[in-house]
């Protein structure tokens, strides 16, 4: 019996020591650091609560009651998703219309280098002026014409006179312009009457919508500094019939023209001209763009682009218009439409109507017409 009690006490004492040793060991043990597979943590959504990795190993004794405090897991660095810059859409450049260079806008961007005006010979000499036959370059063509230079000390203001339509086989240099040219020269203006491409001694070239004639005139304007007798800062323009159409187009393109006279002008709307004379707006026999041209003349929008009537907002020159009431070649409605369009654009315009006069004025009406023209150019180019 005594021996049993002794064993029991030894058992209790040994157990106590074991418990004490166990407790002492637990007090000294470090909380295990979980082994974390970084790749697994990094792939968790940012809002997920971190959980222990299945690969973590616990070194504590299974019977321990203490809850291990996990070492703080570093917050994973989230690499921001790069912003994708959209590939810019390349807007294809529209192919210019093959006839774009013949529109008013195309003529405005064109270059008119001109060149030297050369006197070929003296035609005649009077007490008041000398008349010359001249040549000058326009693009790759040679343009001929007539120049009247007043006697006296220059430089003189210049009037360019644009002739009307005459069948080329019946035309001669100075036809349709010689009389008003001499009238103006005798009153102190240097006058030049160009033979448009395809007329007189001039070369032939592209002339869609008769813009070739405008090109010839504007190259003449650029050539004036080659004449010591001419004042290139004082340029007026006079045009009859087809030449009136050339003048109307020229003043929408070139501000160097300081004053313009339209005498029985063709319509400033190319559609109206085509309606009356058909394909004459093509001019010449050149056909590289014939099919495109025939399509363009059926396009109302494109025809507005070529017609000066719709571009008078850019005109800087004062304009004077003279129209015969009995004109059945270029009807008064065409001249009136030009007048109205210029007025609508707030441009300076004078309009004179001549009863019983046709396409070319006669008698007292012609004299009155030229008196008005001279007074207009005296005011606009001479300031008197």
C-alpha positions as CSV (number, residue, x, y, z in Angstrom):
1,X,0.0,0.0,0.0
2,X,2.7,2.4,1.0
3,X,4.5,1.5,-2.2
4,X,1.4,2.4,-4.3
5,X,1.2,5.8,-2.7
6,X,4.8,6.5,-3.3
7,X,4.5,5.7,-7.0
8,X,1.4,7.9,-7.2
9,X,3.2,10.9,-5.6
10,X,6.1,10.4,-8.0
11,X,3.7,10.3,-10.9
12,X,2.1,13.6,-9.8
13,X,5.5,15.2,-9.2
14,X,6.8,14.1,-12.7
15,X,3.6,15.3,-14.4
16,X,3.9,18.7,-12.7
17,X,7.5,19.0,-13.8
18,X,6.5,18.0,-17.3
19,X,3.7,20.6,-17.3
20,X,6.1,23.2,-15.9
21,X,8.6,22.3,-18.6
22,X,6.0,22.5,-21.3
23,X,4.8,25.8,-20.2
24,X,8.3,27.2,-20.0
25,X,9.0,26.0,-23.5
26,X,5.9,27.6,-24.9
27,X,6.7,30.9,-23.3
28,X,10.1,31.0,-25.2
29,X,8.8,29.8,-28.6
30,X,8.7,32.4,-31.6
31,X,5.6,32.5,-33.6
32,X,6.4,30.7,-36.9
33,X,6.8,32.9,-40.0
34,X,4.5,31.5,-42.7
35,X,6.3,30.6,-45.8
36,X,4.4,32.5,-48.5
37,X,4.6,31.8,-52.2
38,X,4.7,35.4,-53.5
39,X,3.4,34.4,-56.9
40,X,0.2,33.1,-55.3
41,X,-0.3,36.2,-53.2
42,X,0.3,38.5,-56.1
43,X,-2.4,36.9,-58.1
44,X,-5.1,37.4,-55.5
45,X,-7.5,40.2,-56.2
46,X,-6.6,43.4,-54.3
47,X,-9.8,43.2,-52.2
48,X,-9.3,39.6,-51.1
49,X,-8.5,38.7,-47.5
50,X,-5.1,37.0,-47.3
51,X,-5.3,33.4,-46.3
52,X,-2.6,31.0,-45.4
53,X,-0.9,29.2,-48.2
54,X,-1.4,25.5,-48.3
55,X,2.4,25.2,-48.3
56,X,2.8,26.8,-44.9
57,X,4.3,24.4,-42.2
58,X,3.5,24.8,-38.5
59,X,6.3,23.9,-36.1
60,X,4.3,24.2,-32.9
61,X,3.3,21.2,-30.9
62,X,-0.2,20.1,-31.8
63,X,-1.4,20.3,-28.2
64,X,-0.4,23.9,-27.8
65,X,-3.4,26.2,-27.1
66,X,-1.7,29.5,-28.0
67,X,-3.0,30.9,-31.3
68,X,0.0,31.9,-33.4
69,X,0.0,35.5,-34.6
70,X,1.0,35.5,-38.3
71,X,3.7,37.8,-39.4
72,X,2.3,40.7,-41.4
73,X,2.2,39.8,-45.0
74,X,3.5,42.7,-47.2
75,X,0.8,44.3,-49.3
76,X,1.5,43.3,-52.8
77,X,2.5,46.1,-55.2
78,X,-0.1,46.3,-58.0
79,X,1.4,47.3,-61.3
80,X,-1.1,49.6,-63.0
81,X,-2.5,48.4,-66.2
82,X,-1.0,50.6,-68.9
83,X,-3.4,52.8,-70.7
84,X,-3.8,51.7,-74.3
85,X,-3.4,54.6,-76.6
86,X,-5.7,54.1,-79.6
87,X,-4.0,54.0,-82.9
88,X,-4.8,57.2,-84.7
89,X,-7.1,56.9,-87.5
90,X,-5.5,58.2,-90.7
91,X,-8.0,60.1,-92.7
92,X,-7.2,59.6,-96.3
93,X,-6.5,62.8,-98.2
94,X,-9.2,63.2,-100.8
95,X,-7.9,63.2,-104.3
96,X,-8.3,66.6,-105.8
97,X,-10.7,67.0,-108.7
98,X,-8.7,66.8,-112.0
99,X,-10.1,70.2,-112.9
100,X,-9.6,71.8,-109.5
101,X,-7.0,74.1,-110.8
102,X,-9.6,75.7,-113.1
103,X,-11.9,76.7,-110.2
104,X,-11.8,80.2,-108.7
105,X,-10.0,78.7,-105.6
106,X,-7.5,76.9,-107.9
107,X,-6.8,80.1,-109.8
108,X,-6.2,82.0,-106.5
109,X,-3.5,79.5,-105.4
110,X,-1.8,79.4,-108.8
111,X,1.4,81.3,-109.6
112,X,1.6,83.9,-112.4
113,X,5.3,84.6,-112.9
114,X,4.9,86.5,-116.2
115,X,8.1,87.7,-117.8
116,X,9.4,90.4,-120.0
117,X,7.1,92.3,-122.4
118,X,9.0,92.6,-125.6
119,X,8.3,95.0,-128.4
120,X,8.5,93.2,-131.8
121,X,8.0,96.3,-133.9
122,X,6.4,99.7,-134.1
123,X,3.0,99.6,-135.9
124,X,2.4,103.3,-136.0
125,X,3.3,106.5,-134.2
126,X,1.1,109.6,-133.8
127,X,1.4,112.9,-132.1
128,X,0.0,111.5,-128.9
129,X,1.1,107.8,-128.7
130,X,3.2,105.0,-130.2
131,X,1.6,101.6,-131.1
132,X,3.7,98.5,-130.7
133,X,3.2,94.8,-131.5
134,X,4.3,92.9,-128.4
135,X,5.0,89.4,-127.0
136,X,5.2,88.1,-123.5
137,X,5.2,84.7,-121.8
138,X,2.2,83.0,-120.2
139,X,3.1,79.5,-118.8
140,X,4.8,77.7,-121.7
141,X,3.0,79.9,-124.3
142,X,3.9,83.1,-126.1
143,X,1.1,85.6,-126.1
144,X,1.0,88.4,-128.6
145,X,-0.9,91.7,-128.5
146,X,-1.0,95.5,-129.1
147,X,0.4,98.1,-126.7
148,X,-0.2,101.9,-127.0
149,X,2.2,104.1,-125.0
150,X,1.4,107.8,-124.5
151,X,3.9,110.5,-125.4
152,X,5.3,112.3,-122.4
153,X,6.8,111.4,-119.1
154,X,5.7,108.2,-117.4
155,X,5.2,106.0,-115.7
156,X,1.5,105.8,-116.8
157,X,-1.4,104.0,-115.3
158,X,-2.2,100.8,-117.3
159,X,-5.5,99.6,-118.8
160,X,-5.6,96.0,-120.0
161,X,-8.4,95.5,-122.7
162,X,-9.8,92.0,-123.1
163,X,-11.4,91.4,-126.4
164,X,-14.7,89.6,-127.0
165,X,-15.3,86.4,-128.9
166,X,-14.4,86.6,-132.6
167,X,-13.9,83.3,-134.6
168,X,-10.1,82.8,-134.4
169,X,-9.8,82.6,-138.2
170,X,-11.4,86.1,-138.5
171,X,-9.5,87.7,-135.7
172,X,-6.6,90.1,-136.0
173,X,-4.5,91.7,-133.2
174,X,-6.4,94.6,-131.7
175,X,-9.8,93.6,-133.1
176,X,-12.6,94.7,-130.8
177,X,-10.3,96.8,-128.7
178,X,-8.3,99.1,-130.9
179,X,-10.8,102.0,-130.8
180,X,-11.3,102.2,-127.0
181,X,-7.5,101.6,-126.6
182,X,-6.7,104.6,-128.7
183,X,-9.3,106.7,-126.9
184,X,-7.8,105.9,-123.5
185,X,-4.2,106.3,-124.6
186,X,-4.9,109.8,-125.9
187,X,-6.1,110.6,-122.4
188,X,-2.9,109.4,-120.6
189,X,-3.3,105.7,-120.1
190,X,-0.9,103.0,-121.3
191,X,-3.0,100.3,-122.9
192,X,-2.3,96.7,-123.7
193,X,-4.7,94.5,-125.7
194,X,-3.6,90.8,-125.4
195,X,-4.4,88.2,-128.1
196,X,-5.7,85.4,-125.9
197,X,-4.3,81.9,-126.4
198,X,-5.7,80.5,-129.7
199,X,-6.1,84.0,-131.2
200,X,-3.8,86.1,-133.3
201,X,-0.2,85.2,-133.1
202,X,-0.5,83.6,-129.6
203,X,0.1,79.9,-128.9
204,X,-2.7,77.5,-128.1
205,X,-3.2,75.8,-124.7
206,X,-5.7,74.4,-122.2
207,X,-8.6,76.7,-121.7
208,X,-11.3,74.9,-119.6
209,X,-14.0,77.3,-118.5
210,X,-12.0,79.9,-120.4
211,X,-9.6,80.1,-117.5
212,X,-6.7,79.9,-119.9
213,X,-7.6,83.5,-120.9
214,X,-7.6,84.6,-117.3
215,X,-4.1,83.0,-116.8
216,X,-2.8,84.9,-119.9
217,X,-4.2,88.2,-118.5
218,X,-2.8,87.7,-115.0
219,X,0.6,86.7,-116.4
220,X,0.4,90.0,-118.3
221,X,-0.2,91.8,-115.0
222,X,2.9,90.2,-113.5
223,X,4.9,91.2,-116.6
224,X,4.2,95.0,-116.3
225,X,7.2,95.8,-114.1
226,X,9.3,95.0,-117.2
227,X,8.0,98.2,-118.8
228,X,9.6,101.4,-117.5
229,X,6.7,103.4,-119.0
230,X,4.1,101.4,-117.0
231,X,3.0,101.9,-113.3
232,X,2.2,98.4,-112.0
233,X,0.6,99.9,-108.9
234,X,-2.2,101.4,-111.1
235,X,-3.8,98.7,-113.2
236,X,-7.3,98.9,-114.6
237,X,-9.1,96.3,-116.7
238,X,-11.7,96.6,-119.5
239,X,-13.5,93.7,-121.0
240,X,-16.2,93.3,-123.7
241,X,-18.5,90.2,-124.0
242,X,-16.2,87.2,-123.5
243,X,-13.5,89.6,-122.4
244,X,-16.0,90.9,-119.8
245,X,-16.3,87.4,-118.5
246,X,-12.5,87.2,-118.3
247,X,-12.4,90.5,-116.4
248,X,-15.1,89.4,-114.0
249,X,-13.2,86.2,-113.2
250,X,-9.8,88.0,-112.9
251,X,-11.1,90.5,-110.2
252,X,-12.2,87.5,-108.0
253,X,-8.6,86.2,-108.2
254,X,-6.2,89.1,-108.3
255,X,-6.3,92.2,-106.0
256,X,-3.7,93.9,-108.1
257,X,-6.5,95.0,-110.5
258,X,-7.6,98.3,-109.0
259,X,-10.7,99.0,-111.3
260,X,-12.7,97.1,-113.8
261,X,-15.1,97.9,-116.6
262,X,-17.6,95.2,-117.9
263,X,-19.0,96.0,-121.3
264,X,-21.9,93.8,-122.4
265,X,-20.4,90.9,-120.4
266,X,-21.2,87.2,-120.7
267,X,-22.8,85.7,-117.7
268,X,-20.6,85.2,-114.6
269,X,-22.4,81.9,-114.1
270,X,-20.7,79.3,-116.3
271,X,-23.9,77.2,-116.4
272,X,-25.6,80.0,-118.2
273,X,-22.8,80.3,-120.7
274,X,-22.9,76.6,-121.4
275,X,-26.6,76.6,-121.8
276,X,-26.2,79.2,-124.6
277,X,-23.0,78.2,-126.3
278,X,-22.4,74.6,-125.2
279,X,-18.8,73.3,-125.1
280,X,-17.3,76.6,-126.0
281,X,-16.1,76.9,-122.4
282,X,-13.6,74.1,-123.1
283,X,-11.9,76.1,-125.9
284,X,-9.2,74.8,-128.3
285,X,-8.8,71.2,-129.3
286,X,-7.1,69.9,-126.3
287,X,-8.8,66.8,-124.9
288,X,-6.7,65.2,-122.1
289,X,-9.5,65.9,-119.6
290,X,-12.5,65.9,-122.0
291,X,-14.4,63.2,-120.3
292,X,-13.8,64.7,-116.8
293,X,-14.9,68.1,-118.3
294,X,-18.1,66.7,-119.7
295,X,-19.0,65.2,-116.3
296,X,-18.0,68.4,-114.5
297,X,-20.4,70.6,-116.5
298,X,-23.3,68.4,-115.3
299,X,-22.3,68.9,-111.7
300,X,-24.1,72.0,-110.4
301,X,-21.9,72.3,-107.3
302,X,-18.6,72.1,-109.3
303,X,-19.9,74.7,-111.7
304,X,-20.5,77.1,-108.8
305,X,-16.8,76.6,-107.9
306,X,-15.8,77.8,-111.4
307,X,-18.3,80.7,-111.7
308,X,-17.2,84.2,-110.5
309,X,-20.8,85.1,-109.7
310,X,-20.5,83.1,-106.5
311,X,-17.2,84.5,-105.4
312,X,-17.6,88.3,-105.6
313,X,-17.0,88.5,-101.8
314,X,-13.2,88.6,-102.7
315,X,-13.4,91.4,-105.2
316,X,-11.5,94.5,-104.1
317,X,-11.8,96.6,-107.3
318,X,-14.7,99.0,-107.9
319,X,-16.7,97.9,-111.0
320,X,-18.5,99.8,-113.7
321,X,-21.0,97.9,-116.0
322,X,-22.3,99.1,-119.3
323,X,-25.2,97.2,-121.0
324,X,-27.2,97.7,-124.2
325,X,-30.9,97.1,-123.6
326,X,-31.3,95.6,-127.0
327,X,-28.4,93.2,-126.7
328,X,-29.4,89.7,-127.8
329,X,-25.9,88.2,-127.6
330,X,-25.3,88.8,-123.9
331,X,-28.8,89.7,-122.6
332,X,-29.2,92.4,-119.9
333,X,-30.2,89.8,-117.3
334,X,-26.6,88.6,-117.2
335,X,-25.2,92.1,-116.5
336,X,-27.9,92.7,-114.0
337,X,-27.1,89.5,-112.1
338,X,-23.5,90.6,-111.9
339,X,-24.6,94.0,-110.5
340,X,-26.9,92.4,-108.0
341,X,-24.3,89.9,-106.8
342,X,-21.7,92.6,-106.3
343,X,-24.2,94.8,-104.4
344,X,-25.1,91.8,-102.2
345,X,-21.4,91.4,-101.4
346,X,-21.3,95.1,-100.5
347,X,-18.9,95.9,-103.4
348,X,-18.7,99.2,-105.2
349,X,-20.5,99.0,-108.5
350,X,-22.0,101.4,-111.1
351,X,-24.5,100.2,-113.7
352,X,-25.4,102.0,-117.0
353,X,-28.0,100.9,-119.4
354,X,-28.2,102.1,-123.0
355,X,-31.6,102.2,-124.7
356,X,-31.8,100.7,-128.3
357,X,-28.1,99.6,-128.1
358,X,-27.1,96.1,-129.0
359,X,-23.9,94.2,-128.3
360,X,-21.6,96.9,-129.6
361,X,-22.6,100.5,-129.0
362,X,-22.9,103.0,-131.8
363,X,-22.9,106.8,-132.3
364,X,-23.5,109.0,-129.3
365,X,-24.0,106.0,-127.0
366,X,-20.5,104.8,-127.7
367,X,-19.1,108.3,-127.0
368,X,-21.1,108.6,-123.8
369,X,-19.9,105.1,-122.8
370,X,-16.2,106.0,-123.3
371,X,-16.6,109.3,-121.5
372,X,-18.0,107.4,-118.4
373,X,-15.2,104.8,-118.7
374,X,-12.5,107.6,-118.8
375,X,-14.0,109.4,-115.8
376,X,-14.1,106.1,-113.9
377,X,-10.5,105.3,-114.6
378,X,-9.4,108.9,-113.9
379,X,-11.0,108.6,-110.5
380,X,-9.8,105.1,-109.6
381,X,-6.3,105.2,-111.1
382,X,-5.4,108.8,-111.2
383,X,-7.3,110.1,-108.2
384,X,-9.0,112.9,-110.1
